[in-house]
Amino acid sequence: MATVYGRRMARKVLAEFAHEQIIHPIPMGVDPDHTDDRDTSGPGSMYLVLSDDQRTEYVFRAEVLLLDNWVIDEPSIRRLVDGTEVPVDPVAVLLDLRERLGIDPDAVPAYLEEFVNTLGLGADRPEHLRIPAADLACADFQTIEQTMTEGHPCIVANAGRIGFSSTDVARYAPERGEHCRLVWVAAPREHCDVAAMTDHDHRDLLVDELGAATLARFDAVLLARGLEPADHLYLPVHPWQWNEKVTRVFARELADGTLVFVGEGDDLHRPQQSIRTLFNATDNRRHYVKLALSITNMGFTRGMSADYMRTTPLINDWVRDRVGDDEHLRELGFAMLFEVVAIGYRNPVLQSVTTPGSEYRKLMSALWRQSPVGLVAEHEQLMTMAALLHVDHRGDPLVGALIRRSGLRATEWLSRYLRAYLHPIIHLLYRHRLKFSPHGENLILVLDGGVPVRAILKDIGEEVTIGDDAPGLPESCRRAVVHTDDAIGNLGILSDVFDDFLRPLAGILHQAGLCDDMSFWTAVADSVTEYITAHPELADRFARWDLFAPDFGAIHMNRLQLGNSRRMVDLGDSYAALLDTDHRLVNPIARFAPSPTAEHP
């Protein structure tokens, strides 16, 4: 793993652990014992991190930007053991610091497995998938999707995919660009939960997605076994889930005909960065399909429960009704990809011996989400927002290539991006009391000539949290309701957007010499001010949940994963339960707060 990518991962470990105050790098003055073998030139200062046993030194040059953003000069990182320089190894970094990680010793091997698997994501890339940033800036949606290697911008062990073999990775990892066909199973109607948005129907959707001929083929399988198609519902299953889980856990039901394998679909599907979501590569205007996938990745087993499927389209219905006629969102061109139909299988035996959160209730479910392809003109480009943090194998950031393609100054490009992305996210939270997870893969950008012109949000039903003061909320949406204290009501922007996404983006732009850190956050402050000024009717809410607050509580994602890599958070937890009460981050736009004497809504 002593590769370019391995060194990059070592940099991320040091930077994110310093950001979360797991480690405290020591500033170095001029050390006469090391003057000859440590380069102290270039931007930033030199820092030292010692191993737990004090025998190993990590020395590197870094700048500490706003939001405790450690921008480490990757080539400067050196590892010395008892004074002798040895290769930089990202796994060794974790082992050298393991006492400070606060992880149960028995859990260290499992965490290392996730980390090593994440390393393989970038280190083992086939040469034809190492696409230069300049070429990627003009690439199509799925080429960009398969080229991403960074994963979650803050979490270092973000692609463990525990459960996948090396063969499975080659078949089903989005970075490999392979295709698969869905497995289809017939289940008794009485044991399924199926739900649809008000203008959709499960059977009609299957006709559109599969075609009448394929459905007739499935019906024929049931009829040949003396079963009535009308008594059954068809569910798609991920091929890995079929082989590794369904055929084993439901072996009795498959043997006695309660569940029936009816065949594979004709269409080819391609896994996305959100790995259990599949894109239809045969007809890209057909829906995404999101499927239960019982691998563990980034703190969760990625199953899907019938309990959630029963309400997901109904939550989408309510969200669409609430925001669908919003004039400001329409002016911004903002769109959502709604989850229109969902289905889940309830096994009677497992239902009787498990509780709702059990992984054994999350083995066979699916939902269909709208495709973004029909939302763009021919000259426009779709791109996962995670791509803005992508750095190619040569060290060139994709965002820099996009700025060059646009012909705009970096600050102007940034302002347009923020209007397309940040404004609708603020609007959803402050106008509609809807908070999502709008970072990375959950948001798709539409670009024109390299310039972001609008944003498309996905993962509505599972990611949304609804403020308990939202009016007219039906019982079907209650699982998404949270009570948010005014003291932390602004974290949907300050934590989820500023710290989780804009912080790493600021670091990339700063280090590449495209936009210095202060100019970056000035642009963010200007964008926030522009939105607030345009919406005086929300003055009370901006006073309660101040986006210019002096500081805010930090949420340490790596600490949460280190504490429990199989269930890093309880999905029912509020922000208050996740905050590190000893670490507050200085708000990078606080210095730009309008003065009390200035006219301010």
Secondary structure, DSSP 8 states (H G I E B T S, - for coil): --SHHHHHHHHHHHHHHHHTTSS--EE----TTTTTT----SSSEEEEEE-TTS-EEEEEEEEEETTTEEEE-GGG-EEEETTEEE---HHHHHHHTHHHHT--GGGHHHHHHHHHHHHHHHHT--GGG---HHHHTT--HHHHHHH----SSS-SS----BT--HHHHHHH-GGGT--B--EEEEEEGGGEEEEE-TT--HHHHHHHHH-HHHHHHHHHHHHHTT--GGGEEEEEE-HHHIIIIIHHHTHHHHHHTSSEEEEE-SS-EEE-SSTTEEEESSSTTS-EEEE----EETTEE----HHHHHHHHHHHHHHHHHHTT-HHHHHHT-EE--EEEEEEE--HHHHHH--TT-GGGSSSEEEEE--SGGGS-TT-EEEEGGGGG-B-TTS-BHHHHHHHHHTS-HHHHHHHHHHHHHHHHHHHHHTT-EE---SGGGEEEEEETTEEEEEEE--HHHH-EEETT-SS--GGGGGGEE---GGGTTHHHIIIIIIIIIHHHHHHHHHTTSS-HHHHHHHHHHHHHHHHHH-GGGHHHHHHS-TT-SEEEEE-HHHHHHH-SS-SS-TT--HHHHEEEEEEEE-TTGGG---TTS---
